[in-house]
Amino acid sequence: MLSRLLLLASLLTYVSATALTFALQPNEKACFYIFNQKQKANIGYYFAVQAGGSFDVDYTIKAPGGRVIAQEQKQRQGDYIFTADAIGEYEFCFSNEMSTFAEKVVDFEIRDDDDFRASLPNAPAENTAVEGMQSSVLRIESKLGQLSNTLQYYKTRNNRNQSTVKSTESRIFWFSIFDVVLMCSMAAFQVLVVKFFFQGSRKQLV
């Protein structure tokens, strides 16, 4: 019964141009929504599995009418931009239903790539100075976006490497415990065998 409840569980959160980190429980599906107010808008999204299992999730993106825009399985990360043709609510769903015990930690960001450009003032006609400033601002914004993506990539790599190190340390620890227990068991067995042989030889001498 509990597994069915987890299977049907869905985290419904309304976001607009925001980034967040959330935990995706085993057999859980989490959905996030962004409302697009104009046609032909460029919507970007980024996600990366920071920890848990094989660092992979299933995800689906749907348009307001329920049309599937993108659907991938067992993906570790993604950084994409798509054109939102329709006005309405777009759905981003992540699923960990393939996992029975591993919790996943996911970084997720939704952004409207047209918001920044729309906020720039319109340049007066034949004003090359303002146009040059706008072009410089757009180039800086593009470089900052690339820098942000690079930082997110290294953050993901660092988290995954730390998770791998912790997993390796745990395996080494338990293997060492097993090795010590095995050696003590073998030593005790050898003592018992030698003791048994000595007891048998003494009975023969008597």
Solvent accessible surface area in square Angstrom, and as a share of the most:
residue,aa,sasa,rsa
1,M,171,0.76
2,L,124,0.62
3,S,63,0.41
4,R,169,0.62
5,L,101,0.50
6,L,62,0.31
7,L,83,0.41
8,L,143,0.71
9,A,36,0.28
10,S,56,0.36
11,L,83,0.41
12,L,109,0.54
13,T,45,0.26
14,Y,160,0.61
15,V,23,0.13
16,S,83,0.53
17,A,56,0.44
18,T,48,0.28
19,A,68,0.53
20,L,50,0.25
21,T,80,0.47
22,F,19,0.08
23,A,49,0.38
24,L,1,0.00
25,Q,70,0.31
26,P,21,0.13
27,N,27,0.14
28,E,28,0.13
29,K,74,0.31
30,A,1,0.01
31,C,6,0.04
32,F,1,0.00
33,Y,28,0.11
34,I,7,0.04
35,F,122,0.51
36,N,6,0.03
37,Q,142,0.63
38,K,78,0.33
39,Q,117,0.52
40,K,138,0.59
41,A,1,0.00
42,N,57,0.29
43,I,2,0.01
44,G,0,0.00
45,Y,8,0.03
46,Y,10,0.04
47,F,1,0.00
48,A,0,0.00
49,V,0,0.00
50,Q,7,0.03
51,A,32,0.25
52,G,17,0.16
53,G,52,0.50
54,S,68,0.44
55,F,25,0.10
56,D,19,0.10
57,V,0,0.00
58,D,30,0.16
59,Y,9,0.03
60,T,24,0.14
61,I,1,0.01
62,K,70,0.30
63,A,10,0.08
64,P,52,0.32
65,G,80,0.77
66,G,43,0.42
67,R,142,0.52
68,V,69,0.40
69,I,52,0.27
70,A,29,0.22
71,Q,116,0.52
72,E,77,0.35
73,Q,131,0.58
74,K,129,0.55
75,Q,55,0.25
76,R,124,0.45
77,Q,60,0.27
78,G,7,0.07
79,D,59,0.31
80,Y,102,0.39
81,I,100,0.51
82,F,28,0.12
83,T,69,0.40
84,A,0,0.00
85,D,68,0.35
86,A,43,0.33
87,I,93,0.47
88,G,9,0.09
89,E,63,0.28
90,Y,2,0.01
91,E,38,0.17
92,F,2,0.01
93,C,6,0.04
94,F,3,0.01
95,S,17,0.11
96,N,0,0.00
97,E,71,0.32
98,M,71,0.32
99,S,14,0.09
100,T,106,0.62
101,F,175,0.73
102,A,16,0.13
103,E,75,0.33
104,K,3,0.01
105,V,45,0.26
106,V,0,0.00
107,D,15,0.08
108,F,3,0.01
109,E,39,0.18
110,I,0,0.00
111,R,57,0.21
112,D,28,0.14
113,D,31,0.16
114,D,27,0.14
115,D,73,0.38
116,F,75,0.31
117,R,118,0.43
118,A,76,0.59
119,S,83,0.54
120,L,39,0.19
121,P,98,0.61
122,N,145,0.74
123,A,31,0.24
124,P,76,0.48
125,A,97,0.75
126,E,165,0.74
127,N,47,0.24
128,T,107,0.62
129,A,70,0.54
130,V,41,0.24
131,E,89,0.40
132,G,37,0.36
133,M,127,0.57
134,Q,39,0.17
135,S,45,0.29
136,S,41,0.26
137,V,56,0.32
138,L,56,0.28
139,R,141,0.52
140,I,102,0.52
141,E,49,0.22
142,S,49,0.32
143,K,130,0.55
144,L,106,0.53
145,G,32,0.31
146,Q,102,0.45
147,L,97,0.48
148,S,50,0.32
149,N,55,0.28
150,T,62,0.36
151,L,110,0.55
152,Q,38,0.17
153,Y,85,0.32
154,Y,136,0.52
155,K,101,0.43
156,T,0,0.00
157,R,112,0.41
158,N,76,0.39
159,N,40,0.21
160,R,28,0.10
161,N,79,0.40
162,Q,92,0.41
163,S,32,0.21
164,T,76,0.44
165,V,82,0.47
166,K,136,0.58
167,S,48,0.31
168,T,63,0.37
169,E,103,0.46
170,S,53,0.34
171,R,180,0.66
172,I,104,0.53
173,F,113,0.47
174,W,160,0.56
175,F,138,0.57
176,S,49,0.32
177,I,74,0.38
178,F,123,0.51
179,D,56,0.29
180,V,84,0.48
181,V,85,0.49
182,L,85,0.42
183,M,125,0.56
184,C,81,0.49
185,S,59,0.38
186,M,97,0.43
187,A,53,0.41
188,A,54,0.42
189,F,125,0.52
190,Q,107,0.47
191,V,97,0.56
192,L,115,0.57
193,V,52,0.30
194,V,79,0.45
195,K,110,0.47
196,F,140,0.58
197,F,132,0.55
198,F,125,0.52
199,Q,86,0.38
200,G,31,0.30
201,S,49,0.32
202,R,167,0.61
203,K,158,0.67
204,Q,156,0.70
205,L,158,0.78
206,V,164,0.94
